[in-house]
Amino acid sequence: MHSLTEVCLNSIQNSRLAPLFLDAMLKSVVVLAAAAGVCLCWRRASAATRHLIWFLAVAGLPMLP
């Protein structure tokens, strides 16, 4: 029996959606890395500010593709 991950990976590899998933993944990595960089620079900022940065980064991910 195949795991759900294997089934998903096989279906993505065999479809025309693979470039879309790769593009979305790369954009997500860039957005999250930027949020991490901002939070790293603002280490002394309040926790609420850092949480807002992470929230905005994660909330913006569905809007990328």
PyMOL Python script that loads the backbone (N, CA, C, O; Angstrom):
from pymol import cmd

cmd.read_pdbstr("""\
ATOM      1  N   MET A   1       0.836  -1.165   0.000  1.00  0.00           N
ATOM      2  CA  MET A   1       0.000   0.000   0.000  1.00  0.00           C
ATOM      3  C   MET A   1       0.889   1.239   0.000  1.00  0.00           C
ATOM      4  O   MET A   1       1.859   1.320   0.755  1.00  0.00           O
ATOM      5  N   HIS A   2       0.554   2.192  -0.843  1.00  0.00           N
ATOM      6  CA  HIS A   2       1.346   3.403  -0.962  1.00  0.00           C
ATOM      7  C   HIS A   2       0.870   4.443   0.042  1.00  0.00           C
ATOM      8  O   HIS A   2      -0.313   4.549   0.366  1.00  0.00           O
ATOM      9  N   SER A   3       1.841   5.196   0.513  1.00  0.00           N
ATOM     10  CA  SER A   3       1.466   6.271   1.422  1.00  0.00           C
ATOM     11  C   SER A   3       0.877   7.430   0.623  1.00  0.00           C
ATOM     12  O   SER A   3       1.048   7.521  -0.593  1.00  0.00           O
ATOM     13  N   LEU A   4       0.197   8.291   1.320  1.00  0.00           N
ATOM     14  CA  LEU A   4      -0.434   9.444   0.676  1.00  0.00           C
ATOM     15  C   LEU A   4       0.610  10.346   0.026  1.00  0.00           C
ATOM     16  O   LEU A   4       0.362  10.924  -1.033  1.00  0.00           O
ATOM     17  N   THR A   5       1.770  10.466   0.653  1.00  0.00           N
ATOM     18  CA  THR A   5       2.829  11.301   0.095  1.00  0.00           C
ATOM     19  C   THR A   5       3.318  10.761  -1.231  1.00  0.00           C
ATOM     20  O   THR A   5       3.521  11.525  -2.175  1.00  0.00           O
ATOM     21  N   GLU A   6       3.508   9.461  -1.315  1.00  0.00           N
ATOM     22  CA  GLU A   6       3.964   8.859  -2.569  1.00  0.00           C
ATOM     23  C   GLU A   6       2.932   9.049  -3.675  1.00  0.00           C
ATOM     24  O   GLU A   6       3.289   9.349  -4.814  1.00  0.00           O
ATOM     25  N   VAL A   7       1.677   8.880  -3.351  1.00  0.00           N
ATOM     26  CA  VAL A   7       0.617   9.045  -4.344  1.00  0.00           C
ATOM     27  C   VAL A   7       0.585  10.491  -4.843  1.00  0.00           C
ATOM     28  O   VAL A   7       0.465  10.736  -6.043  1.00  0.00           O
ATOM     29  N   CYS A   8       0.692  11.442  -3.918  1.00  0.00           N
ATOM     30  CA  CYS A   8       0.682  12.858  -4.310  1.00  0.00           C
ATOM     31  C   CYS A   8       1.893  13.202  -5.163  1.00  0.00           C
ATOM     32  O   CYS A   8       1.765  13.899  -6.170  1.00  0.00           O
ATOM     33  N   LEU A   9       3.064  12.720  -4.770  1.00  0.00           N
ATOM     34  CA  LEU A   9       4.271  13.021  -5.545  1.00  0.00           C
ATOM     35  C   LEU A   9       4.206  12.410  -6.932  1.00  0.00           C
ATOM     36  O   LEU A   9       4.613  13.046  -7.903  1.00  0.00           O
ATOM     37  N   ASN A  10       3.705  11.192  -7.044  1.00  0.00           N
ATOM     38  CA  ASN A  10       3.589  10.558  -8.358  1.00  0.00           C
ATOM     39  C   ASN A  10       2.586  11.296  -9.242  1.00  0.00           C
ATOM     40  O   ASN A  10       2.816  11.449 -10.442  1.00  0.00           O
ATOM     41  N   SER A  11       1.494  11.749  -8.672  1.00  0.00           N
ATOM     42  CA  SER A  11       0.507  12.456  -9.484  1.00  0.00           C
ATOM     43  C   SER A  11       1.023  13.827  -9.911  1.00  0.00           C
ATOM     44  O   SER A  11       0.707  14.292 -11.006  1.00  0.00           O
ATOM     45  N   ILE A  12       1.806  14.474  -9.065  1.00  0.00           N
ATOM     46  CA  ILE A  12       2.373  15.773  -9.434  1.00  0.00           C
ATOM     47  C   ILE A  12       3.425  15.606 -10.525  1.00  0.00           C
ATOM     48  O   ILE A  12       3.492  16.412 -11.453  1.00  0.00           O
ATOM     49  N   GLN A  13       4.241  14.569 -10.416  1.00  0.00           N
ATOM     50  CA  GLN A  13       5.292  14.345 -11.402  1.00  0.00           C
ATOM     51  C   GLN A  13       4.714  14.000 -12.766  1.00  0.00           C
ATOM     52  O   GLN A  13       5.312  14.323 -13.792  1.00  0.00           O
ATOM     53  N   ASN A  14       3.575  13.356 -12.789  1.00  0.00           N
ATOM     54  CA  ASN A  14       2.985  12.921 -14.047  1.00  0.00           C
ATOM     55  C   ASN A  14       1.961  13.901 -14.601  1.00  0.00           C
ATOM     56  O   ASN A  14       1.243  13.567 -15.543  1.00  0.00           O
ATOM     57  N   SER A  15       1.880  15.084 -14.046  1.00  0.00           N
ATOM     58  CA  SER A  15       0.864  16.024 -14.512  1.00  0.00           C
ATOM     59  C   SER A  15       1.513  17.279 -15.085  1.00  0.00           C
ATOM     60  O   SER A  15       2.724  17.484 -14.998  1.00  0.00           O
ATOM     61  N   ARG A  16       0.672  18.093 -15.661  1.00  0.00           N
ATOM     62  CA  ARG A  16       1.149  19.365 -16.195  1.00  0.00           C
ATOM     63  C   ARG A  16       1.194  20.434 -15.116  1.00  0.00           C
ATOM     64  O   ARG A  16       1.592  21.568 -15.384  1.00  0.00           O
ATOM     65  N   LEU A  17       0.795  20.090 -13.913  1.00  0.00           N
ATOM     66  CA  LEU A  17       0.786  21.060 -12.821  1.00  0.00           C
ATOM     67  C   LEU A  17       2.126  21.149 -12.098  1.00  0.00           C
ATOM     68  O   LEU A  17       2.299  21.994 -11.220  1.00  0.00           O
ATOM     69  N   ALA A  18       3.058  20.301 -12.452  1.00  0.00           N
ATOM     70  CA  ALA A  18       4.350  20.290 -11.769  1.00  0.00           C
ATOM     71  C   ALA A  18       5.049  21.650 -11.825  1.00  0.00           C
ATOM     72  O   ALA A  18       5.562  22.098 -10.799  1.00  0.00           O
ATOM     73  N   PRO A  19       5.093  22.329 -12.982  1.00  0.00           N
ATOM     74  CA  PRO A  19       5.736  23.655 -12.981  1.00  0.00           C
ATOM     75  C   PRO A  19       5.021  24.669 -12.081  1.00  0.00           C
ATOM     76  O   PRO A  19       5.666  25.526 -11.477  1.00  0.00           O
ATOM     77  N   LEU A  20       3.715  24.574 -11.994  1.00  0.00           N
ATOM     78  CA  LEU A  20       2.964  25.480 -11.125  1.00  0.00           C
ATOM     79  C   LEU A  20       3.318  25.242  -9.659  1.00  0.00           C
ATOM     80  O   LEU A  20       3.522  26.194  -8.905  1.00  0.00           O
ATOM     81  N   PHE A  21       3.391  23.971  -9.256  1.00  0.00           N
ATOM     82  CA  PHE A  21       3.751  23.657  -7.873  1.00  0.00           C
ATOM     83  C   PHE A  21       5.181  24.087  -7.565  1.00  0.00           C
ATOM     84  O   PHE A  21       5.455  24.597  -6.479  1.00  0.00           O
ATOM     85  N   LEU A  22       6.086  23.887  -8.506  1.00  0.00           N
ATOM     86  CA  LEU A  22       7.476  24.285  -8.298  1.00  0.00           C
ATOM     87  C   LEU A  22       7.581  25.796  -8.175  1.00  0.00           C
ATOM     88  O   LEU A  22       8.311  26.303  -7.323  1.00  0.00           O
ATOM     89  N   ASP A  23       6.863  26.512  -9.014  1.00  0.00           N
ATOM     90  CA  ASP A  23       6.867  27.971  -8.962  1.00  0.00           C
ATOM     91  C   ASP A  23       6.314  28.470  -7.629  1.00  0.00           C
ATOM     92  O   ASP A  23       6.897  29.360  -7.008  1.00  0.00           O
ATOM     93  N   ALA A  24       5.209  27.909  -7.194  1.00  0.00           N
ATOM     94  CA  ALA A  24       4.610  28.316  -5.920  1.00  0.00           C
ATOM     95  C   ALA A  24       5.534  27.983  -4.747  1.00  0.00           C
ATOM     96  O   ALA A  24       5.622  28.748  -3.787  1.00  0.00           O
ATOM     97  N   MET A  25       6.215  26.855  -4.825  1.00  0.00           N
ATOM     98  CA  MET A  25       7.124  26.473  -3.754  1.00  0.00           C
ATOM     99  C   MET A  25       8.300  27.444  -3.666  1.00  0.00           C
ATOM    100  O   MET A  25       8.688  27.854  -2.572  1.00  0.00           O
ATOM    101  N   LEU A  26       8.861  27.806  -4.804  1.00  0.00           N
ATOM    102  CA  LEU A  26       9.991  28.732  -4.801  1.00  0.00           C
ATOM    103  C   LEU A  26       9.578  30.117  -4.301  1.00  0.00           C
ATOM    104  O   LEU A  26      10.314  30.748  -3.542  1.00  0.00           O
ATOM    105  N   LYS A  27       8.415  30.586  -4.719  1.00  0.00           N
ATOM    106  CA  LYS A  27       7.927  31.873  -4.235  1.00  0.00           C
ATOM    107  C   LYS A  27       7.672  31.835  -2.733  1.00  0.00           C
ATOM    108  O   LYS A  27       7.946  32.805  -2.027  1.00  0.00           O
ATOM    109  N   SER A  28       7.152  30.722  -2.252  1.00  0.00           N
ATOM    110  CA  SER A  28       6.891  30.581  -0.817  1.00  0.00           C
ATOM    111  C   SER A  28       8.182  30.623  -0.022  1.00  0.00           C
ATOM    112  O   SER A  28       8.251  31.255   1.032  1.00  0.00           O
ATOM    113  N   VAL A  29       9.197  29.953  -0.525  1.00  0.00           N
ATOM    114  CA  VAL A  29      10.492  29.953   0.160  1.00  0.00           C
ATOM    115  C   VAL A  29      11.053  31.375   0.219  1.00  0.00           C
ATOM    116  O   VAL A  29      11.606  31.780   1.242  1.00  0.00           O
ATOM    117  N   VAL A  30      10.915  32.124  -0.860  1.00  0.00           N
ATOM    118  CA  VAL A  30      11.426  33.498  -0.884  1.00  0.00           C
ATOM    119  C   VAL A  30      10.673  34.372   0.122  1.00  0.00           C
ATOM    120  O   VAL A  30      11.290  35.143   0.857  1.00  0.00           O
ATOM    121  N   VAL A  31       9.356  34.256   0.157  1.00  0.00           N
ATOM    122  CA  VAL A  31       8.562  35.074   1.082  1.00  0.00           C
ATOM    123  C   VAL A  31       8.890  34.716   2.526  1.00  0.00           C
ATOM    124  O   VAL A  31       9.065  35.608   3.355  1.00  0.00           O
ATOM    125  N   LEU A  32       8.974  33.431   2.837  1.00  0.00           N
ATOM    126  CA  LEU A  32       9.272  33.027   4.214  1.00  0.00           C
ATOM    127  C   LEU A  32      10.703  33.362   4.612  1.00  0.00           C
ATOM    128  O   LEU A  32      10.963  33.693   5.768  1.00  0.00           O
ATOM    129  N   ALA A  33      11.630  33.279   3.667  1.00  0.00           N
ATOM    130  CA  ALA A  33      13.018  33.668   3.960  1.00  0.00           C
ATOM    131  C   ALA A  33      13.102  35.173   4.220  1.00  0.00           C
ATOM    132  O   ALA A  33      13.855  35.613   5.088  1.00  0.00           O
ATOM    133  N   ALA A  34      12.332  35.957   3.470  1.00  0.00           N
ATOM    134  CA  ALA A  34      12.311  37.402   3.708  1.00  0.00           C
ATOM    135  C   ALA A  34      11.742  37.712   5.090  1.00  0.00           C
ATOM    136  O   ALA A  34      12.260  38.574   5.800  1.00  0.00           O
ATOM    137  N   ALA A  35      10.682  37.013   5.468  1.00  0.00           N
ATOM    138  CA  ALA A  35      10.105  37.224   6.802  1.00  0.00           C
ATOM    139  C   ALA A  35      11.109  36.823   7.886  1.00  0.00           C
ATOM    140  O   ALA A  35      11.226  37.499   8.908  1.00  0.00           O
ATOM    141  N   ALA A  36      11.815  35.748   7.666  1.00  0.00           N
ATOM    142  CA  ALA A  36      12.822  35.324   8.642  1.00  0.00           C
ATOM    143  C   ALA A  36      13.939  36.352   8.737  1.00  0.00           C
ATOM    144  O   ALA A  36      14.433  36.638   9.827  1.00  0.00           O
ATOM    145  N   GLY A  37      14.338  36.908   7.597  1.00  0.00           N
ATOM    146  CA  GLY A  37      15.379  37.933   7.612  1.00  0.00           C
ATOM    147  C   GLY A  37      14.951  39.184   8.351  1.00  0.00           C
ATOM    148  O   GLY A  37      15.732  39.761   9.107  1.00  0.00           O
ATOM    149  N   VAL A  38      13.713  39.608   8.136  1.00  0.00           N
ATOM    150  CA  VAL A  38      13.198  40.784   8.841  1.00  0.00           C
ATOM    151  C   VAL A  38      13.136  40.510  10.342  1.00  0.00           C
ATOM    152  O   VAL A  38      13.526  41.352  11.150  1.00  0.00           O
ATOM    153  N   CYS A  39      12.651  39.342  10.705  1.00  0.00           N
ATOM    154  CA  CYS A  39      12.572  38.999  12.132  1.00  0.00           C
ATOM    155  C   CYS A  39      13.961  38.877  12.754  1.00  0.00           C
ATOM    156  O   CYS A  39      14.157  39.206  13.924  1.00  0.00           O
ATOM    157  N   LEU A  40      14.903  38.410  11.978  1.00  0.00           N
ATOM    158  CA  LEU A  40      16.274  38.309  12.483  1.00  0.00           C
ATOM    159  C   LEU A  40      16.871  39.695  12.705  1.00  0.00           C
ATOM    160  O   LEU A  40      17.581  39.924  13.684  1.00  0.00           O
ATOM    161  N   CYS A  41      16.580  40.608  11.796  1.00  0.00           N
ATOM    162  CA  CYS A  41      17.073  41.983  11.956  1.00  0.00           C
ATOM    163  C   CYS A  41      16.375  42.696  13.101  1.00  0.00           C
ATOM    164  O   CYS A  41      16.976  43.542  13.762  1.00  0.00           O
ATOM    165  N   TRP A  42      15.121  42.368  13.340  1.00  0.00           N
ATOM    166  CA  TRP A  42      14.341  43.013  14.391  1.00  0.00           C
ATOM    167  C   TRP A  42      14.215  42.111  15.617  1.00  0.00           C
ATOM    168  O   TRP A  42      13.123  41.948  16.162  1.00  0.00           O
ATOM    169  N   ARG A  43      15.314  41.536  16.044  1.00  0.00           N
ATOM    170  CA  ARG A  43      15.285  40.634  17.203  1.00  0.00           C
ATOM    171  C   ARG A  43      14.795  41.337  18.460  1.00  0.00           C
ATOM    172  O   ARG A  43      14.166  40.716  19.317  1.00  0.00           O
ATOM    173  N   ARG A  44      15.079  42.621  18.574  1.00  0.00           N
ATOM    174  CA  ARG A  44      14.708  43.346  19.785  1.00  0.00           C
ATOM    175  C   ARG A  44      13.315  43.949  19.701  1.00  0.00           C
ATOM    176  O   ARG A  44      12.868  44.610  20.638  1.00  0.00           O
ATOM    177  N   ALA A  45      12.628  43.729  18.594  1.00  0.00           N
ATOM    178  CA  ALA A  45      11.250  44.225  18.464  1.00  0.00           C
ATOM    179  C   ALA A  45      10.334  43.395  19.368  1.00  0.00           C
ATOM    180  O   ALA A  45      10.699  42.317  19.838  1.00  0.00           O
ATOM    181  N   SER A  46       9.171  43.915  19.586  1.00  0.00           N
ATOM    182  CA  SER A  46       8.236  43.191  20.457  1.00  0.00           C
ATOM    183  C   SER A  46       7.787  41.894  19.784  1.00  0.00           C
ATOM    184  O   SER A  46       7.846  41.743  18.564  1.00  0.00           O
ATOM    185  N   ALA A  47       7.349  40.990  20.606  1.00  0.00           N
ATOM    186  CA  ALA A  47       6.874  39.705  20.082  1.00  0.00           C
ATOM    187  C   ALA A  47       5.659  39.899  19.185  1.00  0.00           C
ATOM    188  O   ALA A  47       5.483  39.171  18.208  1.00  0.00           O
ATOM    189  N   ALA A  48       4.827  40.872  19.511  1.00  0.00           N
ATOM    190  CA  ALA A  48       3.646  41.136  18.690  1.00  0.00           C
ATOM    191  C   ALA A  48       4.047  41.572  17.277  1.00  0.00           C
ATOM    192  O   ALA A  48       3.404  41.188  16.300  1.00  0.00           O
ATOM    193  N   THR A  49       5.096  42.363  17.174  1.00  0.00           N
ATOM    194  CA  THR A  49       5.567  42.811  15.863  1.00  0.00           C
ATOM    195  C   THR A  49       6.109  41.637  15.057  1.00  0.00           C
ATOM    196  O   THR A  49       5.821  41.500  13.868  1.00  0.00           O
ATOM    197  N   ARG A  50       6.892  40.799  15.712  1.00  0.00           N
ATOM    198  CA  ARG A  50       7.442  39.628  15.014  1.00  0.00           C
ATOM    199  C   ARG A  50       6.346  38.653  14.612  1.00  0.00           C
ATOM    200  O   ARG A  50       6.412  38.053  13.539  1.00  0.00           O
ATOM    201  N   HIS A  51       5.345  38.491  15.457  1.00  0.00           N
ATOM    202  CA  HIS A  51       4.217  37.635  15.104  1.00  0.00           C
ATOM    203  C   HIS A  51       3.435  38.205  13.930  1.00  0.00           C
ATOM    204  O   HIS A  51       2.965  37.457  13.072  1.00  0.00           O
ATOM    205  N   LEU A  52       3.296  39.513  13.887  1.00  0.00           N
ATOM    206  CA  LEU A  52       2.609  40.161  12.769  1.00  0.00           C
ATOM    207  C   LEU A  52       3.362  39.925  11.465  1.00  0.00           C
ATOM    208  O   LEU A  52       2.747  39.684  10.427  1.00  0.00           O
ATOM    209  N   ILE A  53       4.679  39.994  11.514  1.00  0.00           N
ATOM    210  CA  ILE A  53       5.481  39.735  10.309  1.00  0.00           C
ATOM    211  C   ILE A  53       5.253  38.310   9.816  1.00  0.00           C
ATOM    212  O   ILE A  53       5.034  38.090   8.625  1.00  0.00           O
ATOM    213  N   TRP A  54       5.305  37.345  10.728  1.00  0.00           N
ATOM    214  CA  TRP A  54       5.096  35.952  10.323  1.00  0.00           C
ATOM    215  C   TRP A  54       3.672  35.720   9.846  1.00  0.00           C
ATOM    216  O   TRP A  54       3.443  34.982   8.888  1.00  0.00           O
ATOM    217  N   PHE A  55       2.715  36.353  10.518  1.00  0.00           N
ATOM    218  CA  PHE A  55       1.321  36.208  10.099  1.00  0.00           C
ATOM    219  C   PHE A  55       1.120  36.727   8.688  1.00  0.00           C
ATOM    220  O   PHE A  55       0.489  36.062   7.867  1.00  0.00           O
ATOM    221  N   LEU A  56       1.647  37.905   8.397  1.00  0.00           N
ATOM    222  CA  LEU A  56       1.495  38.484   7.070  1.00  0.00           C
ATOM    223  C   LEU A  56       2.188  37.636   6.010  1.00  0.00           C
ATOM    224  O   LEU A  56       1.687  37.507   4.893  1.00  0.00           O
ATOM    225  N   ALA A  57       3.334  37.059   6.353  1.00  0.00           N
ATOM    226  CA  ALA A  57       4.046  36.210   5.398  1.00  0.00           C
ATOM    227  C   ALA A  57       3.244  34.939   5.098  1.00  0.00           C
ATOM    228  O   ALA A  57       3.090  34.558   3.938  1.00  0.00           O
ATOM    229  N   VAL A  58       2.742  34.295   6.132  1.00  0.00           N
ATOM    230  CA  VAL A  58       1.983  33.051   5.929  1.00  0.00           C
ATOM    231  C   VAL A  58       0.621  33.339   5.293  1.00  0.00           C
ATOM    232  O   VAL A  58       0.150  32.566   4.458  1.00  0.00           O
ATOM    233  N   ALA A  59      -0.009  34.442   5.684  1.00  0.00           N
ATOM    234  CA  ALA A  59      -1.304  34.785   5.106  1.00  0.00           C
ATOM    235  C   ALA A  59      -1.173  35.164   3.627  1.00  0.00           C
ATOM    236  O   ALA A  59      -2.123  35.009   2.860  1.00  0.00           O
ATOM    237  N   GLY A  60      -0.015  35.655   3.233  1.00  0.00           N
ATOM    238  CA  GLY A  60       0.202  36.033   1.850  1.00  0.00           C
ATOM    239  C   GLY A  60       0.537  34.879   0.936  1.00  0.00           C
ATOM    240  O   GLY A  60       0.485  35.036  -0.284  1.00  0.00           O
ATOM    241  N   LEU A  61       0.878  33.732   1.474  1.00  0.00           N
ATOM    242  CA  LEU A  61       1.278  32.593   0.650  1.00  0.00           C
ATOM    243  C   LEU A  61       0.188  32.118  -0.314  1.00  0.00           C
ATOM    244  O   LEU A  61       0.512  31.819  -1.463  1.00  0.00           O
ATOM    245  N   PRO A  62      -1.073  32.033   0.083  1.00  0.00           N
ATOM    246  CA  PRO A  62      -2.087  31.599  -0.886  1.00  0.00           C
ATOM    247  C   PRO A  62      -2.297  32.565  -2.049  1.00  0.00           C
ATOM    248  O   PRO A  62      -2.874  32.191  -3.070  1.00  0.00           O
ATOM    249  N   MET A  63      -1.840  33.787  -1.901  1.00  0.00           N
ATOM    250  CA  MET A  63      -2.025  34.774  -2.960  1.00  0.00           C
ATOM    251  C   MET A  63      -0.901  34.765  -3.986  1.00  0.00           C
ATOM    252  O   MET A  63      -0.964  35.506  -4.967  1.00  0.00           O
ATOM    253  N   LEU A  64       0.119  33.950  -3.786  1.00  0.00           N
ATOM    254  CA  LEU A  64       1.266  33.957  -4.684  1.00  0.00           C
ATOM    255  C   LEU A  64       0.982  33.413  -6.086  1.00  0.00           C
ATOM    256  O   LEU A  64       1.315  34.089  -7.060  1.00  0.00           O
ATOM    257  N   PRO A  65       0.389  32.236  -6.239  1.00  0.00           N
ATOM    258  CA  PRO A  65       0.230  31.732  -7.606  1.00  0.00           C
ATOM    259  C   PRO A  65      -0.777  32.564  -8.358  1.00  0.00           C
ATOM    260  O   PRO A  65      -1.048  32.296  -9.529  1.00  0.00           O
TER     261      PRO A  65
END
""", "prot")
cmd.dss("prot")
cmd.show_as("cartoon", "prot")
cmd.util.cbc("prot")
cmd.orient("prot")
